[in-house]
Amino acid sequence: MAAGKQQRVRVLPPDGGWGWVIVGCCFMVLVCTRAVTRCISIFFVEFQAHFGADYSSTAWIHSLVDSTTMLCAPVGSLVGNRLSCRVAVMLGGVLASCGLLISSFSSSLQLLYFSMGILTGLGFALCYTPAITLVSCYFRRRKALAYGIAMSGSGIGTFVLAPTVQLLIDLYSWRGALLVLSAFVANLCVCGALLRPITVQEEEMEDRGAETCDAELSIKLTKDSEDRTKEPSLLPLPNETPVPQLKQTCCLSSCFLSVKEYHFLLQPDFLGLAVSFIFLASGCSLPFVYLVPYALSTGVSLQNSAFLMSILGVINIVGNITFGWLTDQRCLKTHRLTCYTFSVAMEGLCCLFTPLLTSFPLLVPFAVLYGYFDGAYVALIPVVMSDVVGVGCLSSALGVVFFLHAIPYLVSPPIGGWLVDVTGNYTASFFLSGTALLASALIVSIVTGIRLCRRRLRSRHKPLPLRLSDRPDCLHKEMHSQGVASESQS
């Protein structure tokens, strides 16, 4: 093998070993991408004071970061599939760090829209999907737990970065804080360098019924027997040049590779989940954008408002890990979609009751509940997608899922800011968030019910094994001859 090339071996997921390093790298990628994105709302007050902007204009920065990250998620999947996850994450780290560096020297909101919103968001997109996908390649039995630990990076990052960013703003102004964040985000390049590629065996046969496996096995055996009968006629003569049919087939298969990677788009279950993700993205980002401004409007101090984000972040960690561990247990492993639905619904209810919370002691329970269930559903998204589309299509599926988040992430924060400017309070914004989350939970409930009914119908119509008297005569004769042969040998 040529020097410098990496050999990929098809093995079963190790469920440990270097896989825990991959989990740690994914954890840091979440800290440097999602946690930094959440902490951008802390800069809003500084941006409004420096540029003289209103809520809706300032909210475009956060929405552009989120929407660009999700809109370009298929680009991250494409780079990770074609080159490697290592190349994608390292390239994304360079772009994100440069975007924050340029933002620290910005002289207008329009430049912040480009540098922090588009350039940094594109760098985050190249890192986000490949790092999450690689965890699924290293884990099978403890997949939900591994994802719970990895996805907790956004919560731990929010817990640590929220007060740290506020302290940096107080010490060095918002320009110095962005400069420090630029150096911090450059650690994505280190994380990318540790992402060792691995190619695992597909194990979709385990999740299918026995009858489906038997049917596929019989079809495969039939095709093999047919190929053996046709094999002599396909062999070239000694003095004959072989026809380059295999090469043409390989070229055609490589041309249609992208089409095969996205065949899951025709699955009804995935289409239902895709619609639910649109509503989910419309509601889940608003509390992170407007929690600190809402707390300030109720008379909570600046430090306590930032501390609410820290509480939300640390409880987010608990939701990530506990739900990851619980859904790996045998009693809940087949009900992951139901657990995901419950988490989203509870988030929606929390948002509907937020306008009644007008003091710091009352906002603390909101931060606890919302943070817990946010961590729960975030940890389950890759696991649910893996259960629905399979490990082989997980990278492309996550790219599509995050792509569907793009437009809601782009539109919902400015709409929430516009509602604040029109009504003079945050009630309508939180009502919008809660309604969208409940709608998402309702759609997933319908998908779960359809999957359950389909499973019951499939088990009800499962064919029973044939009795000896019902088997064909040829099988009787064959079994009789085998019995006679065995008796003669004994």
Buried (B, 14 or more C-beta within 10 A) or exposed (E): EEEEEEEEEEEEBBBEEEBBBBBBBBBBBBBBBBBBBBBBBBBBBBBBEBBEBEBBBBBBBBBBBBBBBBBBBBBBBBBBBEEBBBBBBBBBBBBBBBBBBBBBEBEEBEBBBBBBBBBBBBBBBBBBBBBBBBBBBBBBEBBBBBBBBBBBBBBBBBBBBBBBBBEBBEEBBBBEBBBBBBEBBBBBBEBBEBBBBBEBEEEEEEEEEEEEEEEEEEEEEEEEEEEEEEEEEEEEEEEEEEEEEEEEEEEEEEEEEEEEBBEBBEBEBBEBBBBBBBBBBBBBBBBBBBBBBBBBBBEBEBEBBBBBBBBBBBBBBBBBBBBBBBBBEEEBBEBBBBBBBBBBBBBBBBBBBBBEBBEBEEBBEBBBBBBBBBBBBBBBBBBBBBBBBBBBBBBBBBBBBBBBBBBBBBBBBBBBBBBBEEEEBBBBBBBBBBBBBBBBBBBBBEBBEEBBEEEEEEEEEEEEEEEEEEEEEEEEEEEEEEEEEEEEEE
